[in-house]
Amino acid sequence: MTRDAVAADSRGLTVWLLGLPLAGALWWISYTHLTDFADAVVWVLSLSRDTRLGEAVHFFFYDTPKVLLLLAGIVFVMGVVQTFFAPERTRALLAGRRLGIGNVLAASLGIVTPFCSCSAVPLFIGFLSAGVPLGVTFSFLISAPMVNEVALALLLGMFGWKVAALYLGLGLLVAIVAGLVIGELKMERHLEEWVRAIHMGDAAAPDGHAYTWLERFQAGAHHVREIVGKVWPYILAGIGLGAAIHGFVPQDFMASFMGRDVWWAVPAAVVLGVPLYTNAAGVIPVVEALIGKGAALGTTLAFMMSVIALSAPEILILRKVLKWPLIATFVGVVAAGILLVGYLFNAVL
């Protein structure tokens, strides 16, 4: 390397070392003031959150920057991490083929990450870019929105520890088993080509290459341009769809059949839950209202799990990453698990 090249690399590294703390501070300030930003947009547009339109606008301008910030931050970090660990090593470490250890760890991680389904997608993409096995990433994607501390705390307060513990155990079981099933089906071919190239390490440096810190930071920036640049239109469309239907939950209509002792009540609740979009904290009051109107607990929980784990906006965002056969498998496996939970709760409680 020539002296001029060394000097250029040194200047480039200095720019990164000075710029990253500033960028990190701006990222944190932005992320912690998302509610203020959404409130300001609603105020500028002379809207009220007491109206459906005002709440939809607030939801869109809160959730869209949140998901984009998460995606950019996580993908950058994963891009840097990938320069330390080859995707092949990561896959071998987390595959856990015999006992599904990777799936258990990923599902457990989902409990302590209070993400809604759309917010969990950035970390899902980050895991794929780091070479984490496909089935393991799905265990996280399912567990993160479905089983989190907000849902558990609210269920504990309203229904007691037995219901909360049963929900925790069954939710984790659904996430782990669904991830194992998807992993065993070997569906990596149904990743979009650009994702598969990253996941399989096609874009990685040759074996034995010693990365400089400048190259590590540049790799992280390349991941952000590559992934965020492709996914952001789908994020806007997905969050826009979620905003349009946010808060629209026909409680009286759903309660009219959720309390009926018929076999089709649970699958009907799951089907109704998929088009809706909210997080666990947002749907728990709806669950309480439905149960107060006579809805069966298992049927209502199946509705809640479908809302937060199989939302239509999440599926729309995932479409940029996954091909339809893999999305259909994901929806089918998770829906089957949710149906089992609903029927089991109705049988034992």
N, C-alpha and C positions, 0 to 999 in steps of 0.2 A: 504494500500500500504506500502510495506517495505521501510526502509530507503535507501537500495541500489536501489530500483526501483525509488524512488523520486530523488535520485542523478543522475540516468541514464536519467530520463526525463529532469532534469535541464540541463545536459550536451547537450542533444539532442536539447533543445530549444535554447541554446546558439549558437550551430552550425547553426541553421536556422536563427537566428537573425543576425549573422555575414555573413552568406552565401547569404541571400536574397539581400541585397544591392549590393554585388559584382555581383551576377547573373543578377540583374536588370541593372546594369551599362554595363555589357557585352552584354546583350540583346539589349540595346539602341544603343550601338556602332555598333553592327552588323547590326541592322535594318537601321541605318542612313548611312551605307557604302555599301549597297547592290549594288549600281551602280558601285562603285569602284571595288568591288569584281568581278562583271560580266565583267567589262572592262579588269581586269587583266587576267581572264580566256581566253577571246578572244585574248588578246595580247600573252599569253603563247602559244596558239594554232596557232599563226601566221595567224589569220583570220582578216577580215575587216567587220565592220558593214554595209558597203556599199553592201555587198553580202547577198543573202538570207540565206546561211549557217551561216555566221557570225552573222547576226541579230537573227537567230533562236537560236544559242548557247547562245548569250547574253541574250535573253529573258528567256531561261530555267534557267540559273544560277542567274538571278535576281529574277524571280517569285517564283521558288521553295523554296529557303530559306525564302523569304518573307512570303509565306503562312505557312510554318512550324513554323516560329517564332511567327506569329500571333496565330496560333493554340495552340502552347505550352503556350504562355503567357495568352491568354484568358481562356483556359481550366483550368489552374492553379488558376486564380483569381476566376472563377466561382465555382471551387471545394471548395475554402475557403468560398466564399459567401454562398454556399449551407449549410454550417454548422450553419449559423445564421438563415436562412429562410428555413423551410421545403418546399419541392416541392409542397405539397398540398396548402400551403399558397400562394406561388407564382402564381400557376395556378388560384386560386380563385381571387387574386388581379388583374391579367391581362386578365382574360377571357373576360370581357366586353361584355357579351352575348347580352345584350339588344341593345346597341348602337355601339358595336365594338370599344370601346375606346382603348383597347389594340392594335388593328390593326392600328388605327390612330396614336397612339404614336410610334409604331414600324416602320410604313412607314415614319413618320416624322423624326425619328432617322436615317433612311437610307439616307435622303437627306444630312445630315452633316457628313456622313462617306464615304469618297471618295474611296470606294473599287470597284474593278472589281468583276465579278461574283465569281471567285475562291477565292479571298481574303475575300469575304463576308461569305463563307462557315464556316470558323472557329468560327465566332461570332454566326452564326446560330446553330452550334453544341453546343457552350457554352450556348446559350439560352435554348436549349433542355435539357442539363444536369442540368440546374438550375430549371427545371420544368415549364418554360414558355409554355403556350398553343401552340399546333402545328400550328394552323392557324395564330397566332400572329407572330411566328417565320418566317412563309412564307411571311407575309407582309413585314418584314424587308429584307428577302433574295431577294425579287423582287425589292423593292424600292432602296436598297443600290447601285446596279450597274446601274439601269435604270435611276434614277432621282438623280443626284448629282450636286454639285455646279460647277464642271468643265463643264459638259454638258450645264447647264443653262447659264453660263457666255459666252461660245462660241456661243450658239444659240442666245443669246441676242446681241452679237457683230455682228453676220453675218446676222440675219434675223429680229431683232427688238424685242421689249418687248412683243408684242401680241403673236408671235410664241413661245417665251420662256415661257410665262405665260400659254398658252394653253398646251404646253408640260408638264409643271410642274403639272397642274391640272389633266390632263388625266393620267399621269404616276402615281401620287398618287392614283387616282381612281382605276387604274388597280391593284396596290399593295394591297389596302385596300379590294376591292371586292374579289380579288383572295384569299386573306387570310381568309376572312369571309366564302367563299364557301368551302375551304379546311377544315376549322374548323367545319363547319356544317356537313360535310360528315363523321366526326368522324373516321378518318383514322389512328388513333394511332396504330392500329394493324398492319399497314404496315410499321412501323419503324422496323429496324433490332432489333433482340431480345436484344442484348447487349445495344443498345441505349434506347429501351423501358424500360429496367430495371432501367437505370439511370434516365430517364425522369419521370417514375412513382414513383421514390423514393425507389425502392426495396433495394438499397444498402445503404440507409440512416441509421443513428443510431436510436435506439429505442426512442420513445417519452419520453421526460423528461431527456434525456441524456445531461449532461453539458459538452460540449467540452472544453478541454484545448487548449491553443494556439499551442502546439506541435501537438495535434491531428488535428487541423484545417490545419496546414501546411502539415501534412502527407496526409490528405484527398485531398488537392490540388495536391500533387505529385502523389497520386494514380490515380486521374482523368487523369493526363497527360500520365502516363504509359498505362492506360486502353484505352484512346481514340486515342492519337497520335500513339500508338503502333499498332492499328488496321487500321488507316486511311492512314498512310504515303505512303504505296505502291500505293494507288489510287491517291494520290496527285502527286507522281512522274509520273504516267502514264498520268494523266490528263494534267499536265503542259507540259509534253513531247509532247502530241498530240497538245496542243495549240502552242508550239514552232514550231512544224513542219509546221503548217499552218499559223503562224503569218505573217502578211504583205501581204499574197496572197489574193488580192481582185481584181477580174477581172472587172475593172470599165467599160471598153467599152462594154463588154457583158451585164452587168447589166443595164447600161444606155439605151441599145438598146430596152429593154422592159419596164423599169420603167417609161418611159415617155408615154407609150401607154395607151390609154383610153379603157382598157379592164378590166373586173372584176377580172381576175386571176393574175394581176400584183402584187397586195398587198400580197396575199398568197405565190406567187412565191418568192417575196423578203424576206418574213419571212423564208421560207424553205432554201433559199440560205444563210441567215444570221446565222442559227444555227451552222453549222460546223465551222464557223470562230471564232476567239477569239482575242479580244483586249479590252481595256478599253474605256471609253467615250472620253477621250482626243485623243486616237489613231484613233477612227472611225470618229470623227467630220470632219477632213480634207477630208476623203473619201466621206462623205455626201456632203460637199461643192463641191467637184469635180463632183459628180454625178448630182447634181442640175445644175451645170454649163454646163453639157452636155445635159440638157433637161429633166432630170428625175423629176417626180412629187414629190412634197414635202412630201405628206402623205405616198406615197410608199417608199420613201427614209428613212423617219423617222421610218417606220415599220421595214425596214431592220436594221437600227441602233439599235432599241430596242431589236430585236431578237439576234443581235450579242452580246450585253452587258448583256442581262437578261436571255438568253436561250442558252448559249454556250455549245458545246459538252464536253469540258474539265470539266465544272462545273457539268454536268450530270454524267460524269464518276466518279468524286470525291463523289458526293452525293450517288452513288450506294452503297458505303460501309455503308451508314447511313440509306438509305431508300430502301424499296423494290420497284420492278418495278411498281406495281399498283399505288403507291403514286407518283413516278416520272412521270408516264404517266399522272396522274391527274394534277400535277403541270405544266407540259409542255402544256397540253391541255387548262387549264384555262388561263394561261398567254398568250398563242398564240392567244386565242380568244379575249382577251383584246387588244393585239397589233393590230390584224386585225381591230378591231373597231376603234382604234386610227388612223390607216392608212386611212381607208375609210372616217372617219370624217374629217381629215385634207384635203383630196382631195376634199371633198364636199364643205367645207366652205372657202378654200383658193385658 
